[in-house]
């Protein structure tokens, strides 16, 4: 497994509210997480770190307790970890006026036995590159995504919609979370790409694909440079995992 990960505050934001976690301690189990926090000064940074730390601890504490021969057990573990993280963030947000509006996206990718077990909430994204094709595995939990699904606007119009950053789901904002979970094959040569919207709002999917395929060893840094060169209006984080 080859893993690249980088994060940058961009050219506009004063601090980085993105956060990621990469674990290669166990060669049979890889845990990769990415979160894009929100909630004003300090709130977003706190929410993203709280969510990842809580979900990571939950998975590490409970993975050995479940049977691994049934994919539904692992998917339930991921869902439970995200619901636990939601409770942690939500409860702390209630304790402080400054933090009351904080929340975060959360992407989890657990690699086990040539499969990618994925948890997703918000508008950060997970892609899989296989050969000459890149496929977005997650669906943005955003207002504009619902408009695209309804046929009200096109995908191109969604890129410039004034409410493109409005989320329909996030972690820590409500008492209960409703994450998406899924499992995908992760074959030899496949690449998983986890990104915050600070990258995908500034760099086209085709360019992300081309950069990773042609310059894998430096692709995380190159993609962040591209986002910054395009304006760097948001924090930028990317985690790249090659099987």
C-alpha positions in Angstrom: 0.0 0.0 0.0 1.3 3.4 -0.9 -0.2 6.4 0.8 0.1 10.2 0.2 -1.6 12.8 2.3 -1.4 16.6 2.4 -3.4 19.5 3.8 -3.1 23.3 3.3 -5.1 26.3 4.6 -5.2 27.8 1.1 -4.8 31.4 0.2 -7.8 33.0 1.8 -8.7 31.3 5.1 -6.8 32.3 8.2 -6.6 28.7 9.6 -7.0 25.1 8.4 -10.3 23.6 9.5 -9.6 20.4 7.5 -8.1 17.4 9.3 -7.1 13.9 8.2 -5.8 10.7 9.7 -3.8 8.0 8.1 -2.9 4.7 9.8 -0.6 2.0 8.4 0.2 0.3 11.8 -1.5 -2.9 10.8 -0.7 -4.1 7.3 -3.9 -6.1 7.2 -6.1 -3.1 8.2 -5.7 0.5 7.0 -7.9 3.3 8.4 -8.0 6.6 6.5 -10.2 9.6 7.4 -10.8 13.1 6.2 -13.0 15.9 7.7 -13.8 19.4 6.6 -15.0 21.4 9.6 -17.4 24.3 9.8 -18.7 26.7 12.4 -16.6 29.9 12.4 -13.4 30.7 14.2 -12.1 27.6 16.0 -15.4 25.7 15.7 -14.6 24.0 12.4 -11.1 23.1 13.5 -12.4 21.6 16.7 -15.2 19.7 15.0 -13.1 18.0 12.4 -10.5 16.9 14.9 -13.1 15.7 17.4 -14.9 13.7 14.8 -11.9 11.9 13.4 -10.4 11.2 16.8 -13.8 9.8 18.1 -14.5 7.7 15.0 -10.9 6.4 14.9 -11.0 5.3 18.6 -14.3 3.6 18.1 -13.1 1.6 15.1 -9.8 0.6 16.7 -11.5 -0.4 20.0 -14.2 -2.5 18.4 -12.8 -3.9 15.2 -11.4 -7.1 16.8 -14.7 -7.7 18.6 -16.7 -8.3 15.4 -16.6 -11.2 12.9 -14.7 -10.1 9.8 -16.2 -12.6 7.3 -19.4 -10.6 6.8 -19.1 -7.2 5.1 -22.3 -6.0 6.9 -20.5 -6.3 10.3 -17.8 -3.9 9.1 -20.2 -1.5 7.5 -22.2 -1.4 10.8 -19.0 -0.7 12.6 -18.3 2.3 10.4 -21.8 3.6 10.7 -21.7 3.2 14.5 -18.3 5.0 14.6 -19.8 7.9 12.7 -22.9 8.0 14.9 -20.7 8.0 18.0 -18.5 10.8 16.5 -21.7 12.8 15.8 -22.7 12.5 19.5 -19.3 13.7 20.7 -19.3 16.8 18.4 -23.0 17.6 19.1 -22.6 17.3 22.9 -19.6 19.6 23.0 -21.2 22.1 20.6 -24.1 22.5 23.1 -21.7 23.4 25.9 -20.4 26.6 24.4 -22.0 29.6 22.7 -18.9 30.0 20.5 -19.1 26.4 19.3 -22.9 26.0 19.0 -22.9 26.1 15.1 -19.9 23.8 14.6 -20.1 20.7 12.5 -18.0 18.8 10.0 -18.0 16.5 7.0 -16.5 13.1 7.6 -15.1 10.5 5.2 -13.9 7.1 6.4 -12.2 4.5 4.2 -11.3 1.3 5.9 -9.1 -1.0 3.8 -9.4 -4.7 4.7 -9.0 -7.8 2.6 -8.9 -6.0 -0.8 -12.1 -4.1 0.0 -12.7 -0.5 0.7 -15.4 0.0 3.4 -16.6 3.6 3.2 -18.5 6.0 5.4 -19.6 9.4 4.1 -21.5 12.5 5.3 -21.2 16.0 3.9 -19.7 17.2 0.6 -16.1 16.0 0.9 -15.6 13.2 -1.6 -14.1 9.7 -2.2 -13.1 8.6 -5.7 -11.7 5.4 -7.1 -9.3 5.4 -10.0 -9.1 2.1 -11.9 -7.0 2.2 -15.0 -8.0 5.1 -17.3 -11.2 5.8 -15.4 -12.0 7.9 -12.3 -15.4 7.3 -10.5 -16.9 9.3 -7.7 -18.1 6.8 -5.1 -19.8 9.2 -2.8 -22.8 11.5 -3.3 -22.5 15.1 -2.0 -25.0 15.8 0.7 -25.6 19.3 -0.6 -28.5 21.4 -1.7 -27.2 21.7 -5.3 -26.8 17.9 -5.5 -30.6 17.6 -4.8 -31.2 20.2 -7.6 -29.1 18.2 -10.0 -30.9 14.9 -9.1 -34.2 16.6 -9.6 -33.1 17.9 -13.0 -33.6 21.5 -11.9 -30.0 22.4 -12.8 -27.2 20.8 -14.7 -23.9 19.6 -13.2 -22.2 22.5 -14.9 -24.6 25.0 -13.4 -24.1 23.4 -9.9 -20.4 24.4 -10.0 -21.3 28.1 -9.9 -24.6 28.0 -8.0 -24.7 30.6 -5.1 -25.8 27.9 -2.6 -23.3 25.3 -3.7 -21.8 25.2 -0.2 -25.1 24.6 1.6 -25.1 21.2 3.1 -28.2 19.0 3.7 -26.3 16.6 6.0 -23.2 17.1 8.2 -21.8 15.5 11.3 -22.4 17.1 14.7 -25.1 19.6 13.7 -28.1 17.4 14.7 -28.6 14.9 17.5 -28.7 12.0 15.0 -26.5 11.5 11.9 -27.4 9.6 8.8 -24.2 8.7 7.0 -23.9 6.7 3.8 -21.9 3.5 4.0 -20.8 1.2 1.2 -18.2 -1.4 0.3 -16.2 -1.4 -3.0 -13.6 -3.8 -4.4 -10.1 -2.5 -4.1 -8.0 -4.4 -6.6 -4.2 -4.3 -7.1 -3.5 -1.0 -9.0 -6.6 0.7 -7.8 -6.3 4.2 -6.2 -8.6 5.7 -3.6 -8.7 9.5 -3.5 -10.3 11.3 -0.5 -10.7 15.1 -0.9 -12.2 18.1 0.8 -14.1 20.5 -1.4 -11.3 23.0 -1.3 -9.7 20.8 -4.0 -12.8 19.6 -6.0 -14.2 23.2 -6.2 -11.0 24.4 -7.8 -9.6 21.5 -9.9 -11.6 19.4 -12.4 -12.0 15.6 -11.8 -10.2 14.9 -15.1 -7.2 17.0 -14.0 -7.2 15.2 -10.6 -7.2 11.9 -12.4 -4.5 12.9 -14.9 -2.2 14.3 -12.2 -2.4 11.2 -10.0 -1.9 8.8 -12.9 1.1 10.7 -14.4 2.8 12.0 -11.3 1.7 9.7 -8.5 4.7 10.2 -6.1 4.1 14.0 -5.9 0.5 14.1 -6.8 -0.8 15.3 -3.4 1.5 18.3 -3.4 0.8 19.0 -7.1 -3.0 19.0 -6.5 -2.8 21.4 -3.6 -0.6 23.7 -5.7 -3.2 23.6 -8.5 -6.0 24.5 -6.1 -4.0 27.4 -4.7 -3.0 28.6 -8.1 -6.7 28.6 -9.0 -7.4 30.9 -6.1 -7.1 28.7 -3.0 -10.4 30.0 -1.6 -10.8 27.2 0.9 -8.7 24.7 2.9 -7.4 21.9 0.7 -6.9 18.3 1.8 -6.2 15.1 -0.2 -5.5 11.6 0.9 -4.4 9.2 -1.9 -4.2 5.4 -1.3 -2.7 3.0 -3.9 -3.1 -0.7 -3.7 
